[in-house]
Amino acid sequence: MKRVLLFVATNLAVLFLLNIVLFLVQAIFHIHFRNTAGLLLMAAILGMGGSFISLAMSKWLAKMSTGAQVITQPSNEAEQWLVATVQRQAQAAGIGMPEVAVYEAPEMNAFATGMSRNSSLVAVSTGLLRSMDRDQVEAVLGHEITHVANGDMVTLTLIQGVLNTFVIFLARIIGSVVDGALRGERSEGGGGIGYFVVVMVMQLLLGFLASLIVMWFSRWREFRADAGGANLAGRNKMISALQRLAGGHGESTLPQAVSAFGIAGGFGKLLASHPPIEERIEALRNAAAA
């Protein structure tokens, strides 16, 4: 319940902030959002703005929603090893030292998030620490460090923002055309019932198509992160970690905002954020044989 309320409150805050930005842009620059140029600007503010505000809040939101505890001062040998391993891998990957955190969850999982390569968070679940040996945990950490080093969070946010912009823009353009045709006149900004119905339907359809593109990129970057984890920790360790995940990682309890950045994700096809583990293992083995 806490996660749901946090998700709703965060999205309402983002929408409120974006509407203030739209009001200020309209008031200061006297831009009307009913013509094509103004509509495109509005779509960009909502689409790109929402994505990048969410990225800027990602570390805070991840900590709040998972209850992750950042290790500021290691209290035992296990925490010392965890921090030292992340530090060593971060140096090898050429990024700033991430915050290291542990969150309570029964499944084997880990995630990385953050605004930039030098301001990130790497978190692992207690279930992963209990169920994997250190070689496997090292590989998982290497996978997450590679996500940070590759700038995957920013790239995914940029792709999502661009697609959101075009979904908002095209849905309203199509809505205006249909509304104008129904009323027998040209309609640039819409306003009739036909406009609102068509906009809602087109946002659903175009949003679905946009999700296919986002999830395709998400799956592709998982293969790259696996390869990076193999380089940082060792190919056999990475394969072993994936095999352990395949043996029963458990249902993910990660909130939607960070689930795409976990080591384990959905295992469907078109709308899955992660490829099947068998394909990921095969890709590592093929790379070793090449």
Secondary structure, 3 states (H helix, E strand, C coil): CHHHHHHHHHHHHHHHHHHHHHHHHHHHHCCCCCCHHHHHHHHHHHHHHHHHHHHHCHHHHHHHHHCCEECCCCCCHHHHHHHHHHHHHHHHHCCCCCEEEEECCCCCCEEEEEEECCEEEEEEEHHHHHHCCHHHHHHHHHHHHHHHHCCHHHHHHHHHHHHHHHHHHHHHHHHHHHHHHHHCCCCCCCCCHHHHHHHHHHHHHHHHHHHHHHHHHHHHHHHHHHHHHHHHHCHHHHHHHHHHHHCCCCCCCCCHHHHCCECCCCCCCCCCCCCCHHHHHHHHHHHHHC
